[in-house]
């Protein structure tokens, strides 16, 4: 049910049954993260916001949304793109190729990117205004020179696990909420893998922004919906 439809339902309930029914219906409608929930903050780094080497349009706008919802999560994971110089996913590593073209690597078709998030650079640093001091894990990905890595769970070869699934299971996590950059790449891949691996998976739409290459944002949402990933807004969470 959309946020608008939910509000209409609650207004009707209030009219028919009074304030008590409204209170009960709202309590059931909102999503309340608990000790078995984890917030995954994907790649909110300098390289992906305006002024970075691979800026996502309005990428900086996710920061205040994530900061607002993060305090209700006991369990937080932050991911960080962390590429070697001359990484295989960089267009500069392929003579004659330009950013956003594709090439074939050993594991399949690869989008080629501008050089970005190089290990140890300011460009690769987490955005200075992101406030998630309770984050227990910073998971770096894309550090294998010949394999790109979008998902927080598995690298692009679809063979190399990051270990995040095991960590979350050991902590008793059953439900994950994915936020960050970019909707159509690292967020979507993370969410799809989380769902495939058995986690109840939500993507918080207003806490994400996309690159949108040839309709890739719409395609990502369609694929996530088909696989059972739930699309919500930050306003769907109980924050108190």
C-alpha positions as CSV (number, residue, x, y, z in Angstrom):
1,X,0.0,0.0,0.0
2,X,1.4,3.4,-0.9
3,X,1.8,6.1,1.7
4,X,-1.1,8.1,0.1
5,X,-3.4,5.1,0.1
6,X,-2.4,4.3,3.7
7,X,-3.4,7.8,4.8
8,X,-6.8,7.5,3.1
9,X,-7.4,4.2,4.8
10,X,-6.5,5.6,8.2
11,X,-8.7,8.7,7.7
12,X,-11.6,6.4,6.8
13,X,-11.0,4.2,9.8
14,X,-11.0,7.3,12.0
15,X,-14.3,8.5,10.6
16,X,-15.9,5.1,11.1
17,X,-14.5,3.8,14.3
18,X,-13.0,6.9,16.1
19,X,-9.6,7.8,17.4
20,X,-8.9,4.4,19.0
21,X,-9.2,2.6,15.7
22,X,-7.0,5.2,14.1
23,X,-4.3,4.7,16.7
24,X,-4.4,0.9,16.3
25,X,-4.4,1.0,12.5
26,X,-1.4,3.4,12.4
27,X,0.5,1.2,14.8
28,X,0.0,-1.7,12.5
29,X,0.8,0.3,9.3
30,X,4.2,1.7,10.4
31,X,7.4,-0.4,10.3
32,X,9.2,-0.7,13.5
33,X,12.9,-1.8,13.2
34,X,14.0,-4.0,16.1
35,X,17.1,-5.8,17.3
36,X,16.8,-8.2,14.4
37,X,16.9,-5.3,11.9
38,X,19.9,-3.8,10.2
39,X,20.3,-0.6,8.2
40,X,22.8,-0.9,5.3
41,X,24.2,2.4,4.1
42,X,25.6,1.9,0.6
43,X,28.5,4.0,-0.7
44,X,27.7,7.4,0.7
45,X,31.1,8.7,-0.4
46,X,32.6,11.8,-1.8
47,X,33.0,10.3,-5.2
48,X,29.2,9.8,-5.6
49,X,28.0,13.3,-4.6
50,X,28.2,16.5,-6.6
51,X,31.9,17.4,-6.9
52,X,33.1,13.8,-6.9
53,X,34.5,11.8,-9.7
54,X,31.3,9.8,-10.4
55,X,28.6,12.1,-9.1
56,X,25.0,10.8,-8.7
57,X,22.5,13.6,-9.4
58,X,21.5,15.0,-6.0
59,X,23.4,12.2,-4.2
60,X,24.1,14.5,-1.2
61,X,20.3,14.6,-0.5
62,X,20.4,11.1,1.0
63,X,22.6,12.2,3.9
64,X,20.0,14.1,6.0
65,X,17.4,11.3,5.4
66,X,19.8,8.6,6.5
67,X,20.9,10.7,9.5
68,X,17.2,11.1,10.5
69,X,16.3,7.4,10.4
70,X,19.6,5.9,11.6
71,X,19.1,6.4,15.4
72,X,16.3,3.8,15.4
73,X,18.6,1.1,14.2
74,X,20.8,-0.8,16.7
75,X,22.6,-2.5,13.8
76,X,24.2,-0.4,11.0
77,X,26.5,-1.5,8.2
78,X,28.3,1.1,6.0
79,X,29.8,0.1,2.7
80,X,32.6,1.8,0.9
81,X,33.7,1.5,-2.7
82,X,37.5,0.9,-2.5
83,X,39.2,0.5,-5.9
84,X,42.8,-0.1,-6.7
85,X,44.5,2.3,-9.1
86,X,44.0,1.0,-12.6
87,X,40.9,-1.0,-11.6
88,X,39.4,-3.2,-14.4
89,X,36.1,-1.3,-14.1
90,X,37.8,2.0,-15.1
91,X,37.5,3.1,-18.7
92,X,41.1,4.4,-18.4
93,X,42.2,0.8,-18.1
94,X,40.9,0.0,-21.5
95,X,42.5,1.9,-24.4
96,X,40.0,3.4,-26.8
97,X,37.1,3.0,-24.3
98,X,35.2,5.9,-22.7
99,X,33.3,6.1,-19.4
100,X,29.8,4.5,-19.5
101,X,30.7,2.2,-22.5
102,X,30.9,-1.5,-21.8
103,X,33.4,-4.2,-22.3
104,X,33.6,-8.0,-21.7
105,X,35.6,-9.1,-18.6
106,X,36.1,-12.7,-17.5
107,X,32.8,-12.7,-15.6
108,X,30.6,-11.0,-18.3
109,X,29.7,-7.5,-19.5
110,X,31.1,-4.6,-17.4
111,X,30.1,-1.0,-17.5
112,X,33.2,1.1,-17.6
113,X,33.4,4.0,-15.1
114,X,35.5,7.1,-14.7
115,X,38.3,6.5,-12.2
116,X,36.6,6.8,-8.8
117,X,36.9,5.9,-5.2
118,X,40.6,5.0,-5.4
119,X,41.8,3.5,-2.2
120,X,43.0,6.1,0.4
121,X,41.9,9.1,-1.6
122,X,39.6,11.9,-0.3
123,X,37.3,11.0,-3.2
124,X,36.8,7.5,-1.5
125,X,36.1,8.9,1.9
126,X,32.7,8.6,3.5
127,X,30.7,11.9,3.3
128,X,31.7,14.1,6.2
129,X,28.1,14.9,7.2
130,X,27.0,11.3,7.5
131,X,26.2,10.5,11.1
132,X,26.0,6.9,12.0
133,X,28.3,6.5,15.0
134,X,26.7,3.2,16.0
135,X,27.8,1.5,12.8
136,X,29.6,-1.7,13.7
137,X,31.0,-2.5,10.3
138,X,32.5,-0.6,7.4
139,X,32.6,-3.0,4.6
140,X,35.0,-2.2,1.7
141,X,34.3,-3.6,-1.7
142,X,35.8,-3.4,-5.2
143,X,39.4,-3.8,-3.9
144,X,40.1,-6.9,-6.1
145,X,41.7,-5.3,-9.2
146,X,40.1,-7.5,-11.8
147,X,36.6,-7.7,-10.4
148,X,34.0,-5.0,-9.9
149,X,31.8,-5.1,-6.8
150,X,28.4,-3.5,-6.6
151,X,26.6,-5.6,-4.0
152,X,27.5,-5.5,-0.3
153,X,27.1,-9.3,-0.3
154,X,28.8,-10.6,-3.4
155,X,31.2,-9.3,-6.0
156,X,30.3,-9.0,-9.7
157,X,31.8,-12.4,-10.6
158,X,28.9,-13.8,-8.5
159,X,31.3,-16.1,-6.8
160,X,33.3,-14.0,-4.3
161,X,31.3,-13.4,-1.1
162,X,32.1,-10.4,1.1
163,X,31.2,-12.2,4.3
164,X,28.4,-9.8,5.2
165,X,25.6,-12.5,5.0
166,X,27.4,-14.6,7.6
167,X,28.0,-11.7,9.8
168,X,24.4,-10.6,9.8
169,X,23.2,-14.2,10.4
170,X,25.6,-14.6,13.3
171,X,24.1,-11.4,14.8
172,X,20.6,-12.8,14.4
173,X,19.6,-10.2,11.8
174,X,16.5,-11.2,9.8
175,X,15.5,-7.9,8.2
176,X,17.6,-5.4,6.3
177,X,16.8,-1.8,5.1
178,X,19.0,-0.6,2.2
179,X,19.8,3.0,1.6
180,X,22.5,5.0,-0.3
181,X,24.0,5.3,-3.7
182,X,23.2,4.5,-6.4
183,X,19.7,3.1,-6.6
184,X,20.2,1.3,-9.9
185,X,23.6,-0.2,-9.2
186,X,25.0,-0.8,-5.7
187,X,21.7,-0.4,-3.8
188,X,19.8,-2.6,-6.2
189,X,22.4,-5.3,-6.3
190,X,22.7,-5.3,-2.5
191,X,18.9,-5.5,-2.1
192,X,18.5,-8.3,-4.6
193,X,21.3,-10.3,-3.0
194,X,19.9,-9.7,0.5
195,X,16.5,-11.0,-0.6
196,X,18.1,-14.0,-2.4
197,X,20.0,-14.9,0.7
198,X,16.9,-15.0,2.8
199,X,16.6,-11.6,4.4
200,X,13.4,-9.7,4.6
201,X,14.5,-6.8,2.4
202,X,13.4,-3.1,2.2
203,X,14.8,-0.3,0.1
204,X,14.0,3.2,1.5
205,X,13.4,5.1,-1.7
206,X,13.9,8.6,-0.5
207,X,17.2,7.6,1.2
208,X,18.6,6.6,-2.3
209,X,19.5,8.3,-5.5
210,X,20.2,6.8,-8.9
211,X,22.6,7.3,-11.8
212,X,19.9,6.3,-14.4
213,X,21.8,5.1,-17.5
214,X,19.2,4.5,-20.3
215,X,16.3,3.9,-17.9
216,X,18.3,1.8,-15.4
217,X,16.5,3.2,-12.3
218,X,13.1,2.1,-13.6
219,X,14.6,-1.3,-14.6
220,X,16.1,-1.7,-11.2
221,X,12.9,-1.0,-9.4
222,X,11.0,-3.4,-11.7
223,X,13.5,-6.2,-11.0
224,X,13.5,-5.6,-7.2
225,X,9.7,-5.7,-7.1
226,X,9.7,-8.9,-9.1
227,X,12.0,-10.5,-6.6
228,X,10.0,-9.4,-3.5
229,X,12.1,-6.5,-2.4
230,X,9.8,-4.0,-0.6
231,X,9.9,-0.3,-1.7
232,X,9.2,2.1,1.1
233,X,9.7,5.7,2.2
234,X,11.4,6.9,5.3
235,X,8.0,8.1,6.5
236,X,6.9,4.5,6.7
237,X,9.3,3.9,9.6
238,X,8.4,4.4,13.3
239,X,11.1,6.8,14.4
240,X,10.1,7.1,18.0
